[in-house]
Amino acid sequence: MSGFLAGLCVAVLPVLAAGVWLGRRTARPQSLGGLGTPVEHATFETLHTASLAAPPLRAGLTEETARKSARKLRSLLGTDALCLTDREQVLVWDGDGDHHRTEIMERLADALDTGRGEAFRLTCDLLDCSVRWAVVAPFTVDDRVHGALVACAPRESAVLVRAAGEVARWVSVQLELADLDQSRTRLIEAEIRALRAQISPHFIFNSLAVIASFVRTDPERARELLLEFADFTRYSFRRHGDFTTLADELHAIDHYLALVRARFGDRLSVTLQIAPEVLPVALPFLCLQPLVENAVKHGLEGKAVSSGKCHIQISAQDAGAEALVVIEDDGAGMDPGLLSRILAREVSPSGGIGLSNVDDRLRQVYGDDYGLVIETATGAGMKITVRIPKYQPGVHSAGRLTRE
């Protein structure tokens, strides 16, 4: 991580240098409304422009992201034209000289193969064409060249060569962050599949065994449990949407607990305290159910089958801008040191993937301030607190599932 931060700083500082260069090109003696000297004003404008260009690039290098960022990148360099390419084609051309697309792609072969920048004269028979030189600066992530920034100008400029190279390095950092985001998303998706697989074998077998035990003695009870089982598995294995509502997640938990109570009888008791106003709040799919499953598992773990009992309390309360969900059990608890290693993925005992997966997804969606807060000790039960913002950009429920 320290190497990554160092690389990020190395990439940002040259942008400041590019801002100073741009400031020297554009400085004027007039008042700047208290923003300081012309160079300071230009540096501020450069950083502001870079901040506007960054979000699209964090989604990767595509025609859409290139189109959204090209104008900002051209203003950083102050060139007559700029194009962004992948390894196959020009993704976007901003400015004059659009007819040079084919020539530039033909000349890019060496730079895309070697990852080294270069500058070359453009051939053009149009007298009014303002671009005569092109500066190529490849985008490199993990020693792979993804594409290139090509800045076009009326004449050769050593300063433009250096500035284009530094801006390309800054773009490369954004693309590296995009790769990290995508890798983390793939990891989270894989772990959701793992959670589903974890639900499948033992829980399905035990649930069906319980249902079968009621078929002859209490057919109506067996039918009710079969419907609970169908609703829970439909929710758990659904294919659409990264987010759900608190109401839908609690419905799934209710189905799950109905099946668990049918198995353990009066050994397991559950208390729910839910504020109606927080039911529409959106949250990551399969976010709370693994925590309840963890409470059931550790709540009954180590207790005698005939006499050991466990009480689980689930509450969801309105806390202003947030919904506060607390899941507490009076079971076996856990050593805090072991819990820390589970959350850090240093160890992965049975059931641990649920806690670490939920903690990671909450932090990914809402930020590091919204990870799980867990209070536990050996023999003292466990209390898990989840804070969920009522509004978060990009977090929307896919809609409630109904029985078919």
Disulfide bonds with the S-S distance in Angstrom:
none
